[in-house]
């Protein structure tokens, strides 16, 4: 019997290799080090990848296999996660502490990812401790396969824009503030591709059109993006082709990514590229330069203003972003052929964020539960059936309104069910929520209390599918999501202080079949730590 099982396993491995062999492989070797950076004019210790801040760009095509060998030369453990990559059947590669053991100092781990059935603009980032405040992030762009139609002509070129807030204090100091039970102060400034005021230049040729892929990689702040004298045609949001609306300014909340087309149709000179903070006082602003290749004039004039604290402006813009029903996604069939609005939901999950003090310290919570990491990654504990690490449904699926408490919170969910999730925000700040492993439909958002009657205002036809959504102050946002990806998936605030202090949990999407058709086996090279130490992965 054992010999038959081994032969079957060997055959399956060969079949997987043959199937994946039809899709190209891209190999990366990354060396993660500390290095001096000066993003706001002050020397800081940054986290560099191959000596770069921000890190190197990942460019690939739908279904490409990405083999990324990460060498950790820091003096502390390190992890990288891939915001927006869905890791179909493979939460083993998600790179969050709930799924992966950190890479020890001086050691190496090789991620084996696949951009399965995905297109679009995303980014990667360091997920452990407060490393994100030191760098280690970079852009990901996934192109459509050559025979899949794209709903706009090929641009003359592309530019990646990684923008967000920044602190002059290092990540150790920021982490110490949070560990002491305090809130972080306001950020010191904003960066565009790791640079401060006019520190970065985007070069374009007169009369040509370019694609700008913009991600908010910051820690605390929503931003607004605009280009002096130029209009932006929105074409893609986190893997969804959109109706091609024209905007002069675009709100981008924490963790979100957008693609716009910009045509160099103005007199040949240099123009400001502006990023400013939203819903903050004071308003932070920074600039880069849009340089026409035949320009002889530097940037001049006042910096173009943008929205500051207006919630209605942002809400109305968010509602204007729609799915392009006739455009193809990663496959040739039109996006609109998936009629999400006609599927009956199996359950409603209501998630309420809060900011309780627990044991005299500032924490953040979901449905009164403030997440605390276990001593063992939850995915490993689940796989090896290690008792005492976590309990399924240790977080309620609706608010209890009780006092906040600490828990390693995991919510159970059934594979292939279709759920409605309502994010309710009673606080005075904008929330930004991300779900690993999935893309979901943002069917509605509005002010006040959500109720079943709110469903009458849902967009059940052409709302955009994405992986990160905002919830405005004292407002709600509702999403529909097909639970078609087995695994242990992180649901978190993209405000990194809130995430670090507990505003997150894990969704365990479970299949009783235990079939490799539903989920890949544990990787042979999986790192084992905590109570999983001493266990074995698999022989092949």
N, C-alpha and C positions, 0 to 999 in steps of 0.2 A: 504493500500500500504506500509506504514511504517513497519507494522508487518511482511509483506512478506519479505521486505528487510532485516529486522533483522534476520528472520529465515534463509534466504539464506546466510547471512554473517556468522551466527553461523555454518551452515552446512559446508560452505567452510573452516572455521577455523578448524573444526573437521577433515575434509579431509586432510588439510595440515598437521595437527598433526599426522594423521595416516601414511601418506606418509613418512614424515620425521622420524616417529617412526621406520621405517624399517632400518634406518641408525643409527649407534651408536652415543651417546652423550658423549662428554668429557667436564668436568667442571673444570674451573680454577678460583681461587681467587687471584688477584694480588693487593698488596699494594705498591703504588708508593711513595717513600720517597727520601729525600736528604740523603747523607751519604758521609763520607770521603773516597776518593780513591787516590791512588798514582801511576797512570799508567806510568808516566815518572819520577818517583822518587820525585815528588813535590806534596804536599798535595793539593787536589782539592775537590770542592763540586760536587759530581756526583749525577746522578739520578739513583736510585736503584729500582728494582722490586723484592719484597720479600727479600730485603737485598742483592740482587745479582747484580753484574756488570761483564760482560753483564747479561741481564735478563734471566729468565728460558726458556728452550727449549720447543717448541711446537712440539710434535710428534703425527701424526694422520695418518689415512688411507683415501683414496679416498672416498668422500661423507660423511665423518664424520661431525657431527654438533659440533661446538666449542662454548661453552658458557663461556665467559670470563668476569668476574665481576671485574672491575677496580676501586679501591678506591684511590682517589687523596689526598695524605697527603702533597702535596707541598703547598706553599703559593701563587700559581698562577694557572691559568687554564691550562689544560693538555689534549692532544689527542694522541692516538696511531693509526697508519696506518699500513697496512699489505701488504708489497711490494710483488706483484706477485699473491696474492689471487684475483680471478676474481669477487667474490661476484655476482654470476649469478643472474640477475633480482633484485639485492639488493644493489644498491649503497648507500643505507641508512647506511651501515655498513663500508664504506670505510675509515672513520677516518681522512679525510682531512677537513680543515675548510670550504671548499666549499660545503661539504655535511653534516657535523656534527657540532653541538654546542660543544664548549669545556666543559670538565668536571670541574665544579667550585671547588675551594679549599675546602677540607673537604667533598666532595660529591662523589657519586658512579654512574657509568654507566656500564651496562652489554651489551657487544657486543654479538650478536648472528650470528655467521659465519657458513658457510658450505664450505668444501673443495670439492665443486661440480665438478665432472669430471676433477679433477686435480691430478697430481703427481708432485714430484720434490722438489727442494731446494729453499727456499725463506727466508725472514726475516721480522721482524716487527721493527718499530722505532717510536719515538715521532715526530709528524709532526708539532707541533705548535711552534711559535716563533723561537728560535734557540736552542731548547732543545736537538736536536740530537747531539750537541757538548758536551753534558754532560753525555751521556749514554742512558739508557732506551731502548736499542735495544737488540734483541735476534734472534735466529734461528728458522726457521719453516721447518720441513721435513714432506712430505706427501708420504706415502708408497702406492704401488699398492695393490689392493685387492688380497686376497689369490689365487683366481683362474685366475688372469690375468698374463700371462707370462711376465717375466722380462728378458731382453736380456743379462744377465750375472748371474753367480752363486751367491748365497747369500754370502756376505762378512762375514768375521769372526767378524767384528765389524764396528762401524762408529765413525767418529770424525767430529764435526762441527768446522769450522774455520771462525771466524768473524774478518776480518782484515781491516785496514784502517788508514788514517792519524789522527793526534791528536794535539791539542793545549794545552799548559800549562795555557793559559788564560781561565777563565771560560766563560760560555755561555752568561752571562750578558755583559761581556766586549766585546766579539766578536759581539754581537748584537748591542752594542752601537757604535762600529766602523762602522757597516753597516748603522745604522740609521743616523749617521753623514754624510753619503754620500761618504764614503771611501771604497776602496777595502781592503780585509783582507790580512795580511802578509802571508808568507809561513808557513805551519804547522811546528810544532817543532819536530815531530817524527812520528813513525808508531807503531801501536799496533797489537798484535795477541791475540784474546780473552781477551782483557782488560789489557794485560801485555806488558812490554817492553822487552829489550834484555834478551833472554833465560829465560823469566819469566814463560813460559807455556810449559808443557811437554805432548806429545802424546805418550802413551805406546802401543807397538805392540808386537806380538809373532813371533818368527822366522818362516819363511815359510808360513805365513798366509797372506791373502789379505784383505785390509781394504778400506772402502769408506770414502773419505774426501769430505765434502760439504763445499765449500769455497764461501764466500760472501764478496764483498767490501762494507763495511758499513761506509766508510769515508765521508768526507765533500768536499774535493777539488781535490783529486789525484787519477789517475789511478795507479794500482799496478801490479807487476809481482810476481808470486808465484812459488817456486821451492823447491825441497827437495834434499839435498846433496846425491849424489850417487844413486838416485832412479828415475825411470821413472814413468810417470803418464798416465794412460789410461783414456781418457775422455769418460764418459758414459751418461751424462745428463747435459742439460743447461736449467735452468728455466722452467722445466716441459716437455722438449723434450728429448727423447732418441736420442743420436747422434751416428754417425759412430765412432767406437772405435779407434780413432787415438791415437798414442803415442806421448807425449810431455815431454820434460825435463824442460820446463819453460812455464808458462801460463799467458798471460795478462788478467787482470780482471779490467774492467773499473767501474766507480762509479755506484753503485746500482746493479751490475751484480752478478749472482750466477752460480757456476759450480760444478759438481760432478766428481771426478776422483777416479779410483781404484789404490791403491799402494800396491805392494807385498813386504813383508819383505824378500828379497832375497839376502841381503848383509851380510857380516860378522857381528856377533853380537857386536855392539857397539852403541854409540849415534851419531846422525847425526843432522846437522843444517836443520831446516825448515826456509826458507828465504822469506821475503817479502821486496821488494824494490819499490821505486816510479818510475813512468815512465814519461818521458817528463818534468822533473824538473831539475833545477840547483840550488843548488847541489842535488845529488841523496840521498834520505833518505833510510835507511836500518834498519830492525830489524830482530830478529831471535827468534824462539822457538826451542824446542828439540824433535827430534824423538828418543824415547828411546826403544831399544829392551829389552824385559823383562829379557833376559839372558845376558845383556850387563854388562861388568865390566870396560868399557872405556868411559870416558866423551867425549863430542864433542871436536874436535881438527882440526887443519889445517886451511887453509884460507877459508873464507866464499865463497861459489860458486858465481861467478859473473853471471850477467844476462843482458839483454838488457836495455838500458838507454833512449836514445832519438830517436832511429831509428823508424820512422813511417812505412816504407816499411815492416819491420820485423813483426810489429803488424798487418798491413793490410793483409799480406799474411797468417798469422795465422788465422785471422778472417775468411777469405775466405775458409780456410780448414775445418772449423767446419760445418758439414753437418748433415742433418736429417737421422736417421736410418729408411728407408722406410718400412722395413719388421717387425720392432719391434712394439709391442703394446704400446699404451699410457695408459691413464686411463681406456680405454675400450678395449675389446679383439681384435677389428679390427685393422689392421696395420695402423701406422701413414700415410703411403704413399697412403692409400685409399682416402685421401682428396687431390684432385688435384687442389691446389690453383692456379697453373700457367695456368689453363684452364678457369678461371673465368674472365669475362670481368669487368674491373673497371668502376664504375659509375662516378667517379670524381677524380681529382688530387688536392691534397692540398700541397702547398709548404710552408715550414716554415723556415724562415731565422732568426738566432739569431744575436743579436747585443748588444753593450755596450754603449748606449748613456748617456750623461749627461743631466739630466732634472732638471730644476730649480737649477742648479749649483751643483747637487749631482749625484754621480755615480748610474746608474740604469742598468738593463738588460732587454732586450725586445725580443719579437717574432713578426716578421712582423711589427716592429716599435712600437708595443704596449707593454707597461710595466704594468704588472698586479698589481692592488691594491685590497686588500680584501674589500668586502662590509661589512656593519654593520650587515648583516644577512647571514647565509649560503645559497648559491645559490639554493641548492636542496629544502630547506624549502620555500624559496621565490617562487620557481617554483610551488611547491605543493599547497601552500596557495594562489597563484596568487596575490602576494604582488607587487604592482607597484613600479618602481623607484629603484629597487635593481640592476638589470642588464638588458641588452638588448641582445637578440640573434643576432649573427653575428656582435657583437661589435669588432671583430677582423677579418681582411680580410683573405681569404684562400690562398692568394699569396702576396708576398712582394710589398709594395707601394714605398719603398725607400725614404719615407719622414722622417722628424725628429721624434725622439721618443716622445711619449706622454703617459700619465697615463690613465688607463681605467680598469674597472672590465670586463675583456674580456671573452666572451663566444661565441663559434662557434657552429652553428647548424648543425646537421647531421641526416639523415633518418635511422631509424631502418631497418635492413636487407640489407642495401646497402653494396657494396664492394668497398673499396677505396684504392687509391695509395697515400701515404704520402712521400714527398721528404723533408728531412732535409738538408738544405744547410748551410754550415759553412764557412764564409769568414774570421774568426778570426784565430789567431795563436795558439790557444789552442784546445785540444781535448774536444769535447762536448759529454755528455752522456744524452740520452733522455729516459724517462720512460712514459708509458701510463697505467693508472689504468684501471682495469676492463677487460683487453684484453691480448691476446697473438697475436703477428703479425709475418709475414714472412719477414725476412731481405733479400730482393731479389737482392740488389746490393749496392756496395759502391766503390767509386773511387775518385781520385783527380780532382780538377777543377770545372767547371760549369756543373751542370746537364742540360740535354736537352732531348727532346723526343727521340733523337737518342741513348741516354744512355740505353734505354730499350733493345736494341739489346744485351747488355752484362748482362742482368738479369739472375739469376739462377731461372728458373721456374719449377724445378723438385725436388730438395732436399735441399733447404736452411733450416736453423733451424728456428723454431718458438719460440719466446721469448717475454719478456715484457720490456726489456731495451736494447738499442743499442747505440753504439758509432758512432761519426762522427769525422773524423780526420781533422786536420787543413787544411783550404782552400780546403775542400773536400765535398762530398755529400754522403748520405746514403738514400736508398729508401726502403720502406716497403709496403707490401700488408696487408690489415686488413679487416676482415668481421665484420661489425657493427651489431653483433648479441646479444648485451647486452644493454638493455635500461637503461638509467641513466644519471647522471651528473658526468663526469669522468675527473680527473685531468691529463693534459699532461704537463710535467715539465722537467726542467733541474735537473739532479741528483747532479750537483754542488750546494751545499746547499746555498752558498752565492748568486749565480745567481738566484736560485729559490726564495730565500727570497726577493731579490730586483727586482722581476718582470718577470723572464724568465719562465713563466708558463701561462696556461690558462685552461679553462674547455670546454670539448666537450659534448654538450647536445645531446645525442642520443635519438631521440623522436619517439614515436609511437602514432598515432592519435587514436588508438583503446582504449587506457586507460583501458587495460584489465589486470587483475591479472595474466593472462597467460604470459604476457610480462614483468610485473614488480610487485614485492610484494608491498602491501600497506605500508604506513608509520608505523614503529614500535610503538606499544602502549607506550613503554618507551622512545621514542625519546625525547631528551632534546630540549627545545624551548628557543630561545634567540633572541636578536635584535628585529626586527619588527615582528618576529613570536611569540614573547611573547604574551600571552593572547589567542592564538589559541589553538585548541584541536587536539590531534592525532586521535584516533579512540576508540570506546567503547570496542572493543574486541581484 
